[in-house]
Amino acid sequence: MFDCLQWVLHNWDDDNCVKILKKCREAVLPSHGSNEKSGKVILIDMVVGNNQPKGGDFSQVQLCSDLLMMCLLNGKERTETELNNLLMAAGFSGYKIVRAIGPRSIIEAYP
């Protein structure tokens, strides 16, 4: 089982991100007495400084998106360190980041 959030966390401040991630973590944990394996949460979002695929520099895109999130919403684009802090505060045990299309990354978070 997995739960997927695409372009969600960058809309929210850190406290609300932790609340959202805690709910997602709860959703993928097996119920008590169940033989099911634990699931994972899949995030699709920018990870600032991590998205430098071959043939592309997305630092300007990340900067503009970060400014937009700060001006219009209460969110921001996050670095891997900031993302790690959110995931650990929400109770996740680990994560894996895979560069995806353009400036986006796929983040697999494990409860």
All heavy atoms as an XYZ file, in Angstrom:
862
protein
N       0.833     -1.163      0.000
C       0.000      0.000      0.000
C       0.888      1.240      0.000
O       1.946      1.253      0.600
C      -0.881      0.018      1.246
C      -1.695      1.290      1.340
S      -2.503      1.568      2.912
C      -3.811      0.413      2.812
N       0.435      2.285     -0.707
C       1.180      3.535     -0.669
C       0.205      4.702     -0.765
O      -0.925      4.566     -1.188
C       2.240      3.606     -1.769
C       1.683      3.702     -3.167
C       1.447      4.930     -3.749
C       1.398      2.560     -3.890
C       0.942      5.024     -5.027
C       0.891      2.642     -5.169
C       0.662      3.871     -5.748
N       0.669      5.819     -0.324
C      -0.065      7.072     -0.386
C       0.805      8.023     -1.198
O       2.012      8.017     -1.047
C      -0.282      7.601      1.030
C      -1.344      8.679      1.115
O      -1.952      8.992      0.074
O      -1.565      9.194      2.209
N       0.211      8.824     -2.078
C       1.006      9.691     -2.952
C       0.556     11.142     -2.835
O      -0.631     11.437     -2.878
C       0.879      9.226     -4.398
S       1.876     10.200     -5.544
N       1.517     12.028     -2.668
C       1.269     13.469     -2.642
C       2.107     14.114     -3.733
O       3.323     13.939     -3.768
C       1.679     14.075     -1.295
C       0.968     13.587     -0.049
C       1.620     14.210      1.184
C      -0.496     13.926     -0.092
N       1.461     14.836     -4.625
C       2.195     15.518     -5.687
C       1.975     17.011     -5.566
O       0.844     17.477     -5.544
C       1.726     15.025     -7.060
C       2.454     15.711     -8.195
C       2.093     15.104     -9.553
O       1.546     14.032     -9.638
N       2.414     15.824    -10.592
N       3.063     17.758     -5.496
C       3.035     19.218     -5.404
C       2.141     19.682     -4.246
O       1.319     20.574     -4.411
C       2.551     19.841     -6.716
C       3.448     19.619     -7.875
C       3.275     18.694     -8.862
C       4.648     20.316     -8.196
N       4.302     18.783     -9.770
C       5.161     19.780     -9.383
C       5.352     21.348     -7.584
C       6.327     20.216     -9.980
C       6.512     21.785     -8.181
C       6.985     21.224     -9.360
N       2.284     19.057     -3.081
C       1.458     19.403     -1.923
C       2.278     20.076     -0.832
O       1.922     21.158     -0.357
C       0.739     18.158     -1.350
C       0.036     18.475     -0.042
C      -0.258     17.608     -2.363
N       3.373     19.452     -0.428
C       4.106     19.945      0.747
C       4.648     21.350      0.564
O       4.739     22.107      1.533
C       5.240     18.986      1.111
C       4.805     17.596      1.568
C       6.023     16.772      1.944
C       3.822     17.667      2.711
N       4.992     21.726     -0.652
C       5.557     23.065     -0.837
C       4.529     24.171     -0.601
O       4.882     25.336     -0.501
C       6.235     23.192     -2.205
C       5.300     23.223     -3.373
N       5.724     23.561     -4.630
C       3.987     22.960     -3.497
C       4.715     23.514     -5.480
N       3.652     23.133     -4.804
N       3.247     23.808     -0.491
C       2.193     24.782     -0.214
C       2.059     25.124      1.267
O       1.322     26.045      1.611
C       0.834     24.253     -0.691
C       0.772     24.069     -2.185
O       1.452     24.745     -2.934
N      -0.031     23.125     -2.613
N       2.720     24.369      2.141
C       2.471     24.459      3.573
C       3.736     24.791      4.353
O       4.834     24.453      3.953
C       1.897     23.137      4.073
C       0.602     22.803      3.413
C       0.428     22.021      2.310
C      -0.686     23.280      3.780
N      -0.897     21.972      1.980
C      -1.606     22.734      2.859
C      -1.161     24.112      4.794
C      -2.973     22.995      2.926
C      -2.522     24.364      4.860
C      -3.403     23.811      3.936
N       3.530     25.396      5.535
C       4.650     25.648      6.438
C       5.086     24.326      7.074
O       4.422     23.293      6.917
C       4.292     26.698      7.490
C       3.165     26.273      8.420
O       2.913     25.060      8.576
O       2.517     27.164      9.001
N       6.188     24.344      7.790
C       6.756     23.118      8.341
C       5.808     22.400      9.296
O       5.672     21.174      9.250
C       8.087     23.404      9.043
C       9.202     23.757      8.067
O       9.014     23.587      6.839
O      10.269     24.202      8.535
N       5.156     23.135     10.187
C       4.256     22.510     11.164
C       3.111     21.764     10.480
O       2.782     20.634     10.848
C       3.690     23.550     12.130
C       4.752     24.126     13.057
O       5.783     23.452     13.282
O       4.554     25.245     13.559
N       2.511     22.390      9.483
C       1.415     21.733      8.773
C       1.911     20.572      7.918
O       1.208     19.579      7.767
C       0.629     22.738      7.927
C      -0.287     23.580      8.784
O      -1.023     23.064      9.607
N      -0.242     24.888      8.603
N       3.114     20.678      7.373
C       3.692     19.552      6.623
C       3.859     18.332      7.523
O       3.558     17.211      7.120
C       5.043     19.931      6.028
S       4.920     20.881      4.514
N       4.335     18.555      8.734
C       4.510     17.440      9.674
C       3.156     16.807      9.978
O       3.029     15.572     10.003
C       5.233     17.902     10.962
C       5.200     16.819     12.029
C       6.672     18.291     10.650
N       2.124     17.607     10.172
C       0.780     17.067     10.424
C       0.297     16.229      9.243
O      -0.249     15.134      9.425
C      -0.213     18.205     10.690
C      -0.015     18.901     12.009
C      -0.991     20.051     12.158
C      -0.694     20.879     13.395
N      -1.570     22.056     13.499
N       0.471     16.732      8.039
C       0.066     16.002      6.830
C       0.834     14.693      6.726
O       0.258     13.623      6.478
C       0.298     16.870      5.570
C      -0.657     18.066      5.561
C       0.162     16.039      4.299
C      -0.301     19.143      4.549
N       2.153     14.757      6.922
C       2.983     13.563      6.808
C       2.660     12.528      7.884
O       2.692     11.318      7.621
C       4.462     13.939      6.845
C       4.978     14.656      5.597
C       6.353     15.253      5.858
C       5.006     13.705      4.405
N       2.325     12.972      9.089
C       1.942     12.029     10.153
C       0.682     11.261      9.758
O       0.593     10.050      9.973
C       1.718     12.769     11.477
C       2.988     13.123     12.204
C       2.702     13.790     13.529
C       3.990     14.103     14.264
N       3.744     14.741     15.570
N      -0.298     11.946      9.189
C      -1.532     11.294      8.739
C      -1.242     10.293      7.626
O      -1.798      9.195      7.603
C      -2.561     12.322      8.275
C      -3.141     13.155      9.386
C      -4.000     12.296     10.282
C      -4.664     13.124     11.356
N      -5.374     12.293     12.323
N      -0.370     10.663      6.700
C       0.002      9.755      5.615
C       0.717      8.525      6.163
O       0.463      7.398      5.725
C       0.886     10.469      4.602
S       0.026     11.725      3.651
N       1.600      8.746      7.128
C       2.324      7.628      7.746
C       1.350      6.673      8.413
O       1.453      5.457      8.264
C       3.342      8.153      8.751
C       4.192      7.066      9.379
C       5.207      7.649     10.366
N       5.899      6.594     11.062
C       5.443      5.979     12.148
N       4.283      6.341     12.687
N       6.130      5.011     12.720
N       0.396      7.215      9.147
C      -0.622      6.380      9.793
C      -1.391      5.553      8.764
O      -1.731      4.393      9.012
C      -1.605      7.243     10.584
C      -1.039      7.868     11.825
C      -2.001      8.852     12.476
O      -3.209      8.845     12.142
O      -1.549      9.642     13.318
N      -1.667      6.151      7.615
C      -2.462      5.477      6.579
C      -1.742      4.275      5.968
O      -2.407      3.346      5.504
C      -2.833      6.469      5.478
N      -0.421      4.281      5.960
C       0.304      3.179      5.331
C       0.835      2.152      6.327
O       1.421      1.148      5.920
C       1.460      3.682      4.424
C       0.920      4.519      3.290
C       2.511      4.429      5.218
N       0.612      2.396      7.614
C       1.018      1.409      8.617
C      -0.008      0.287      8.648
O      -1.215      0.532      8.526
C       1.118      2.054     10.001
C       2.309      2.973     10.235
C       2.178      3.652     11.597
C       3.611      2.206     10.161
N       0.427     -0.964      8.820
C      -0.533     -2.060      8.915
C      -1.341     -1.949     10.206
O      -0.859     -1.425     11.208
C       0.346     -3.310      8.910
C       1.699     -2.854      9.311
C       1.805     -1.414      8.917
N      -2.586     -2.408     10.159
C      -3.408     -2.370     11.364
C      -2.899     -3.406     12.363
O      -2.238     -4.383     11.995
C      -4.878     -2.620     11.011
O      -4.999     -3.811     10.267
N      -3.206     -3.191     13.633
C      -2.733     -4.100     14.685
C      -3.248     -5.502     14.430
O      -4.402     -5.711     14.098
C      -3.189     -3.609     16.059
C      -2.545     -2.317     16.463
N      -1.218     -2.232     16.768
C      -3.041     -1.067     16.583
C      -0.916     -0.987     17.073
N      -2.010     -0.251     16.962
N      -2.363     -6.474     14.576
C      -2.725     -7.870     14.375
C      -2.749     -8.301     12.920
O      -3.038     -9.443     12.604
N      -2.434     -7.393     12.022
C      -2.443     -7.703     10.597
C      -1.089     -8.264     10.168
O      -0.058     -7.923     10.726
C      -2.748     -6.433      9.800
O      -2.586     -6.656      8.427
N      -1.125     -9.119      9.166
C       0.115     -9.672      8.610
C       0.634     -8.840      7.448
O       1.609     -9.208      6.809
C      -0.109    -11.108      8.135
C      -0.305    -12.062      9.291
O       0.164    -11.816     10.390
N      -1.028    -13.141      9.058
N      -0.037     -7.740      7.146
C       0.372     -6.887      6.034
C       1.723     -6.249      6.315
O       2.072     -5.970      7.456
C      -0.643     -5.762      5.816
C      -2.009     -6.207      5.402
C      -2.961     -5.022      5.307
O      -2.528     -3.868      5.437
O      -4.154     -5.279      5.125
N       2.460     -5.987      5.237
C       3.700     -5.222      5.362
C       3.357     -3.739      5.421
O       2.318     -3.309      4.932
C       4.608     -5.475      4.160
C       5.238     -6.835      4.128
C       6.202     -6.927      2.978
C       6.951     -8.237      3.001
N       7.929     -8.310      1.910
N       4.251     -2.986      5.994
C       4.096     -1.542      6.022
C       4.237     -0.988      4.612
O       5.012     -1.500      3.806
C       5.165     -0.949      6.935
O       4.988      0.421      7.086
N       3.487      0.052      4.290
C       3.555      0.657      2.972
C       4.598      1.761      2.921
O       5.537      1.790      3.718
N       4.424      2.660      1.980
C       5.317      3.805      1.864
C       4.516      4.986      1.341
O       3.472      4.829      0.726
C       6.508      3.510      0.961
C       6.147      3.199     -0.477
C       7.394      2.840     -1.264
C       7.031      2.248     -2.599
N       8.216      1.784     -3.333
N       5.021      6.171      1.606
C       4.413      7.398      1.109
C       5.296      7.899     -0.025
O       6.514      7.976      0.107
C       4.297      8.468      2.223
C       3.795      9.782      1.669
C       3.394      7.962      3.343
N       4.676      8.216     -1.146
C       5.407      8.721     -2.302
C       5.087     10.204     -2.465
O       3.929     10.595     -2.564
C       5.032      7.946     -3.579
C       5.421      6.475     -3.409
C       5.716      8.560     -4.798
C       4.961      5.588     -4.525
N       6.124     11.024     -2.461
C       6.003     12.462     -2.639
C       6.601     12.837     -3.982
O       7.652     12.322     -4.359
C       6.757     13.212     -1.532
C       6.464     12.788     -0.096
C       7.507     13.360      0.833
C       5.081     13.220      0.297
N       5.946     13.708     -4.702
C       6.502     14.241     -5.944
C       6.577     15.747     -5.764
O       5.556     16.417     -5.649
C       5.635     13.861     -7.164
C       5.537     12.338     -7.269
C       6.225     14.475     -8.436
C       4.564     11.852     -8.304
N       7.784     16.244     -5.681
C       7.981     17.661     -5.395
C       9.405     18.053     -5.764
O      10.222     17.200     -6.082
C       7.741     17.934     -3.914
C       6.941     19.196     -3.662
O       7.153     20.186     -4.407
O       6.117     19.207     -2.739
N       9.689     19.324     -5.703
C      11.060     19.785     -5.917
C      11.865     19.559     -4.652
O      11.342     19.697     -3.554
C      11.081     21.290     -6.213
C      10.722     21.636     -7.601
S      11.155     23.367     -7.885
C       9.853     23.810     -8.996
N      13.122     19.203     -4.833
C      14.076     19.167     -3.737
C      15.182     20.118     -4.168
O      15.952     19.809     -5.075
C      14.617     17.742     -3.472
C      15.618     17.767     -2.327
C      13.468     16.786     -3.175
N      15.235     21.268     -3.555
C      16.156     22.326     -3.964
C      17.594     21.837     -3.851
O      17.995     21.270     -2.845
C      15.951     23.597     -3.107
C      16.980     24.671     -3.465
C      14.545     24.136     -3.284
N      18.340     22.034     -4.933
C      19.743     21.647     -4.953
C      19.976     20.199     -5.338
O      21.105     19.791     -5.552
N      18.919     19.411     -5.442
C      19.071     17.987     -5.757
C      18.721     17.679     -7.205
O      18.968     16.599     -7.673
C      18.175     17.152     -4.835
C      18.494     15.681     -4.902
O      19.663     15.300     -4.842
N      17.485     14.856     -5.035
N      18.142     18.611     -7.904
C      17.637     18.336     -9.247
C      18.535     18.921    -10.320
O      18.221     19.923    -10.920
C      16.225     18.907     -9.399
C      15.259     18.227     -8.481
O      15.253     17.019     -8.399
N      14.451     18.992     -7.786
N      19.640     18.314    -10.552
C      20.539     18.766    -11.596
C      20.778     17.633    -12.589
O      21.873     17.114    -12.704
C      21.863     19.255    -10.986
C      21.715     20.337     -9.948
C      20.983     21.567    -10.452
O      21.127     21.969    -11.595
N      20.190     22.170     -9.602
N      19.724     17.206    -13.298
C      19.908     16.119    -14.256
C      20.797     16.539    -15.413
O      21.018     17.725    -15.639
C      18.489     15.821    -14.732
C      17.727     17.070    -14.488
C      18.383     17.746    -13.317
N      21.253     15.561    -16.148
C      22.113     15.830    -17.302
C      21.402     16.756    -18.270
O      20.247     16.552    -18.612
C      22.467     14.523    -18.004
C      23.343     13.618    -17.184
C      23.612     12.325    -17.920
C      24.410     11.393    -17.025
N      24.583     10.087    -17.636
N      22.100     17.788    -18.698
C      21.553     18.695    -19.699
C      20.601     19.740    -19.160
O      19.980     20.450    -19.924
N      20.478     19.859    -17.854
C      19.544     20.857    -17.333
C      19.970     21.410    -15.993
O      20.407     20.680    -15.125
N      19.845     22.700    -15.833
C      20.083     23.355    -14.556
C      18.772     24.009    -14.160
O      18.327     24.963    -14.790
C      21.199     24.399    -14.681
C      21.432     25.157    -13.374
O      20.830     24.776    -12.351
O      22.215     26.114    -13.391
N      18.155     23.470    -13.138
C      16.844     23.939    -12.734
C      16.893     24.861    -11.516
O      15.878     25.110    -10.891
C      15.921     22.745    -12.461
C      15.623     21.972    -13.705
C      16.260     20.771    -13.952
C      14.720     22.462    -14.633
C      15.997     20.060    -15.111
C      14.457     21.752    -15.796
C      15.087     20.551    -16.034
N      18.053     25.389    -11.179
C      18.159     26.247    -10.004
C      17.299     27.498    -10.134
O      16.693     27.943     -9.154
C      19.617     26.613     -9.724
O      20.190     27.242    -10.851
N      17.197     28.087    -11.326
C      16.349     29.269    -11.519
C      14.872     28.916    -11.368
O      14.099     29.681    -10.784
C      16.607     29.904    -12.897
C      17.971     30.522    -13.045
C      18.192     31.680    -12.083
O      17.275     32.454    -11.813
N      19.386     31.792    -11.552
N      14.480     27.775    -11.880
C      13.093     27.319    -11.728
C      12.773     27.106    -10.255
O      11.721     27.511     -9.771
C      12.853     26.016    -12.520
C      11.473     25.440    -12.242
C      13.047     26.236    -14.006
N      13.703     26.475     -9.530
C      13.500     26.235     -8.105
C      13.400     27.547     -7.337
O      12.546     27.702     -6.462
C      14.629     25.373     -7.549
C      14.593     23.967     -8.070
C      15.830     23.176     -7.719
O      16.881     23.736     -7.402
N      15.731     21.863     -7.794
N      14.246     28.498     -7.654
C      14.224     29.797     -6.995
C      12.906     30.517     -7.247
O      12.275     31.022     -6.314
C      15.392     30.661     -7.472
C      15.430     32.090     -6.935
C      15.571     32.105     -5.418
C      16.542     32.878     -7.583
N      12.457     30.547     -8.494
C      11.194     31.222     -8.824
C      10.007     30.541     -8.140
O       9.113     31.212     -7.630
C      10.978     31.248    -10.332
S      12.102     32.356    -11.185
N      10.020     29.215     -8.115
C       8.945     28.486     -7.444
C       8.950     28.754     -5.944
O       7.901     28.914     -5.326
C       9.076     26.991     -7.723
O       8.009     26.293     -7.159
N      10.131     28.806     -5.353
C      10.248     29.100     -3.930
C       9.688     30.484     -3.620
O       8.927     30.665     -2.664
C      11.711     28.997     -3.502
C      11.887     28.994     -1.992
O      10.949     28.583     -1.281
O      12.968     29.386     -1.525
N      10.033     31.484     -4.420
C       9.508     32.837     -4.220
C       7.991     32.869     -4.368
O       7.292     33.535     -3.599
C      10.161     33.812     -5.200
C      11.631     34.125     -4.947
C      12.214     34.926     -6.106
C      11.803     34.875     -3.636
N       7.470     32.148     -5.342
C       6.030     32.081     -5.553
C       5.323     31.468     -4.347
O       4.300     31.990     -3.885
C       5.740     31.262     -6.812
C       4.292     31.172     -7.253
C       3.774     32.555     -7.661
C       4.157     30.199     -8.402
N       5.868     30.380     -3.810
C       5.262     29.725     -2.642
C       5.274     30.651     -1.432
O       4.313     30.699     -0.675
C       6.009     28.430     -2.295
C       5.843     27.317     -3.293
S       4.146     26.841     -3.556
C       3.870     27.464     -5.195
N       6.357     31.398     -1.254
C       6.449     32.305     -0.104
C       5.510     33.497     -0.244
O       4.970     33.981      0.741
C       7.891     32.782      0.089
C       8.803     31.707      0.620
S      10.438     32.304      1.099
C      11.120     32.815     -0.462
N       5.298     33.980     -1.471
C       4.456     35.155     -1.688
C       2.965     34.821     -1.665
O       2.175     35.561     -1.092
C       4.798     35.814     -3.021
S       6.430     36.562     -3.041
N       2.586     33.733     -2.304
C       1.171     33.414     -2.441
C       0.627     32.523     -1.325
O      -0.548     32.601     -0.985
C       0.924     32.719     -3.786
C       1.242     33.547     -5.022
C       0.970     32.730     -6.280
C       0.432     34.836     -5.038
N       1.470     31.686     -0.799
C       1.050     30.725      0.220
C       1.987     30.842      1.410
O       2.819     31.726      1.469
C       1.080     29.308     -0.361
C       0.232     29.106     -1.623
C       0.602     27.812     -2.315
C      -1.244     29.137     -1.292
N       1.860     29.949      2.338
C       2.738     29.960      3.499
C       3.790     28.857      3.382
O       4.294     28.372      4.366
C       1.908     29.775      4.778
C       2.665     30.187      6.012
O       3.633     30.925      5.936
N       2.239     29.698      7.147
N       4.097     28.449      2.168
C       5.008     27.335      1.964
C       6.325     27.747      1.371
O       6.654     28.932      1.291
N       7.081     26.725      0.938
C       8.374     26.975      0.309
C       8.875     25.690     -0.323
O       8.413     24.599     -0.003
C       9.387     27.471      1.330
C       9.733     26.458      2.413
C      10.769     27.021      3.354
C      11.184     25.999      4.395
N      12.283     26.486      5.206
N       9.823     25.832     -1.225
C      10.539     24.672     -1.750
C      11.608     24.323     -0.719
O      12.181     25.201     -0.083
C      11.169     25.001     -3.103
C      10.197     25.468     -4.158
C       9.102     24.474     -4.513
O       9.219     23.274     -4.171
O       8.120     24.891     -5.136
N      11.874     23.044     -0.538
C      12.775     22.622      0.523
C      14.007     21.898     -0.011
O      13.953     21.231     -1.038
C      12.022     21.714      1.496
C      10.966     22.483      2.279
C      10.158     21.570      3.188
N       9.287     22.369      4.046
C       8.092     22.819      3.671
N       7.630     22.554      2.467
N       7.362     23.542      4.499
N      15.078     22.011      0.764
C      16.302     21.259      0.474
C      16.127     19.837      1.010
O      15.172     19.552      1.752
C      17.518     21.898      1.157
O      17.333     21.813      2.584
C      17.713     23.344      0.728
N      17.068     18.970      0.678
C      17.000     17.607      1.215
C      17.090     17.611      2.737
O      16.390     16.844      3.411
C      18.100     16.726      0.635
C      17.998     15.295      1.128
C      18.983     14.335      0.498
O      19.698     14.717     -0.437
O      19.019     13.172      0.952
N      17.899     18.458      3.302
C      18.023     18.542      4.763
C      16.700     18.955      5.393
O      16.267     18.370      6.395
C      19.128     19.545      5.152
O      20.366     19.099      4.594
C      19.267     19.664      6.661
N      16.038     19.958      4.811
C      14.745     20.397      5.344
C      13.695     19.298      5.199
O      12.886     19.075      6.115
C      14.280     21.662      4.623
C      15.136     22.872      4.934
C      14.856     24.054      4.027
O      14.612     23.849      2.810
O      14.885     25.188      4.538
N      13.703     18.601      4.079
C      12.774     17.495      3.863
C      13.041     16.371      4.863
O      12.113     15.803      5.450
C      12.907     16.985      2.429
C      11.943     15.887      2.011
C      10.498     16.367      2.093
C      12.260     15.426      0.608
N      14.301     16.050      5.074
C      14.673     15.045      6.068
C      14.120     15.418      7.445
O      13.557     14.566      8.139
C      16.197     14.902      6.124
C      16.639     13.978      7.233
O      16.414     12.778      7.189
N      17.266     14.531      8.257
N      14.280     16.664      7.842
C      13.785     17.111      9.151
C      12.276     16.929      9.267
O      11.777     16.505     10.313
C      14.167     18.570      9.402
C      15.660     18.756      9.560
O      16.398     17.807      9.830
N      16.127     19.977      9.373
N      11.528     17.240      8.203
C      10.079     17.057      8.216
C       9.711     15.586      8.351
O       8.836     15.224      9.150
C       9.447     17.608      6.930
C       9.470     19.111      6.706
C       8.849     19.439      5.348
C       8.732     19.836      7.813
N      10.362     14.745      7.551
C      10.038     13.318      7.570
C      10.374     12.688      8.922
O       9.589     11.897      9.451
C      10.775     12.597      6.436
C      10.295     12.952      5.023
C      11.254     12.403      3.975
C       8.883     12.441      4.784
N      11.504     13.039      9.498
C      11.873     12.484     10.798
C      10.928     12.979     11.895
O      10.530     12.216     12.767
C      13.331     12.822     11.148
C      14.358     12.199     10.200
S      14.252     10.408     10.074
C      13.936     10.201      8.326
N      10.523     14.255     11.824
C       9.580     14.802     12.808
C       8.211     14.120     12.701
O       7.487     14.016     13.695
C       9.423     16.315     12.611
N       7.868     13.625     11.508
C       6.591     12.941     11.304
C       6.677     11.448     11.640
O       5.679     10.743     11.545
C       6.127     13.129      9.860
N       7.864     10.982     12.023
C       8.012      9.598     12.457
C       8.472      8.618     11.404
O       8.468      7.403     11.639
N       8.895      9.092     10.244
C       9.391      8.191      9.207
C      10.792      7.709      9.575
O      11.563      8.427     10.205
C       9.410      8.883      7.842
C       8.039      9.047      7.255
C       7.288     10.176      7.514
C       7.503      8.056      6.450
C       6.021     10.334      6.992
C       6.231      8.196      5.913
C       5.489      9.339      6.184
N      11.107      6.493      9.149
C      12.408      5.917      9.495
C      13.468      6.183      8.432
O      14.661      6.085      8.701
C      12.278      4.406      9.690
O      11.858      3.782      8.487
N      13.047      6.511      7.221
C      13.995      6.764      6.147
C      13.281      7.182      4.881
O      12.047      7.220      4.823
N      14.073      7.499      3.868
C      13.506      7.943      2.593
C      14.529      7.731      1.488
O      15.709      7.514      1.752
C      13.096      9.419      2.652
C      14.246     10.354      2.894
C      14.940     10.925      1.830
C      14.666     10.672      4.181
C      16.011     11.778      2.049
C      15.728     11.521      4.412
C      16.389     12.070      3.344
O      17.456     12.911      3.559
N      14.058      7.798      0.257
C      14.925      7.710     -0.916
C      14.452      8.769     -1.906
O      13.251      8.916     -2.130
C      14.832      6.319     -1.539
C      15.684      6.138     -2.782
C      15.691      4.688     -3.249
C      14.541      4.441     -4.186
N      14.571      3.114     -4.823
N      15.387      9.506     -2.490
C      15.050     10.541     -3.470
C      15.555     10.106     -4.836
O      16.714      9.725     -4.982
C      15.672     11.899     -3.091
C      15.112     12.391     -1.756
C      15.419     12.930     -4.200
C      15.718     13.674     -1.258
N      14.666     10.178     -5.823
C      15.011      9.854     -7.201
C      14.673     11.062     -8.055
O      13.548     11.565     -8.003
C      14.212      8.627     -7.705
C      14.550      8.324     -9.147
C      14.454      7.425     -6.810
N      15.651     11.545     -8.816
C      15.374     12.655     -9.732
C      14.372     12.197    -10.771
O      14.457     11.095    -11.285
C      16.637     13.109    -10.425
C      17.545     13.852     -9.506
C      18.754     14.362    -10.247
N      19.878     14.286     -9.327
C      21.109     14.088     -9.691
N      21.428     13.959    -10.945
N      22.060     14.031     -8.790
N      13.436     13.069    -11.085
C      12.382     12.708    -12.037
C      12.387     13.694    -13.202
O      13.426     14.191    -13.592
C      11.036     12.682    -11.333
N      11.219     14.004    -13.683
C      11.066     14.868    -14.848
C      11.310     16.329    -14.465
O      10.700     16.839    -13.533
C       9.655     14.717    -15.430
C       9.429     13.269    -15.863
C       9.440     15.654    -16.601
C       8.000     12.937    -16.184
N      12.188     16.992    -15.200
C      12.452     18.408    -14.954
C      12.927     18.654    -13.540
O      13.786     17.943    -13.025
N      12.368     19.653    -12.878
C      12.831     20.012    -11.539
C      12.246     19.146    -10.429
O      12.557     19.329     -9.269
C      12.363     21.462    -11.394
C      11.134     21.532    -12.238
C      11.412     20.621    -13.411
N      11.400     18.195    -10.775
C      10.734     17.381     -9.755
C      11.549     16.152     -9.367
O      12.322     15.630    -10.153
C       9.361     16.923    -10.255
C       8.399     18.080    -10.406
C       7.174     17.645    -11.121
N       7.555     17.454    -12.524
C       6.721     17.281    -13.511
N       5.439     17.248    -13.273
N       7.141     17.120    -14.740
N      11.308     15.719     -8.138
C      11.900     14.480     -7.628
C      10.794     13.606     -7.089
O       9.736     14.081     -6.683
C      12.893     14.767     -6.501
O      14.047     15.390     -6.986
N      11.068     12.307     -7.052
C      10.173     11.354     -6.404
C      10.831     10.986     -5.086
O      11.987     10.551     -5.061
C       9.961     10.099     -7.272
C       9.309     10.506     -8.593
C       9.128      9.058     -6.520
C       9.282      9.401     -9.626
N      10.113     11.187     -3.992
C      10.632     10.887     -2.673
C       9.806      9.733     -2.114
O       8.590      9.856     -1.973
C      10.543     12.104     -1.727
C      11.303     13.299     -2.317
C      11.084     11.771     -0.342
C      10.435     14.387     -2.848
N      10.448      8.622     -1.819
C       9.783      7.495     -1.176
C      10.091      7.580      0.306
O      11.260      7.532      0.694
C      10.291      6.162     -1.726
C       9.955      5.925     -3.171
C      10.489      4.591     -3.677
O      10.991      3.777     -2.871
O      10.400      4.376     -4.896
N       9.064      7.689      1.141
C       9.239      7.798      2.585
C       8.740      6.515      3.243
O       7.646      6.043      2.949
C       8.476      9.007      3.120
N       9.552      5.962      4.134
C       9.263      4.684      4.767
C       8.937      4.879      6.251
O       9.702      5.499      6.970
C      10.460      3.743      4.626
C      10.951      3.645      3.210
C      12.129      4.274      2.822
C      10.218      2.963      2.244
C      12.574      4.213      1.506
C      10.653      2.895      0.918
C      11.831      3.518      0.568
O      12.262      3.469     -0.727
N       7.786      4.318      6.690
C       7.407      4.470      8.109
C       8.335      3.724      9.052
O       9.134      2.938      8.676
C       6.001      3.899      8.187
C       5.666      3.351      6.873
C       6.799      3.627      5.930
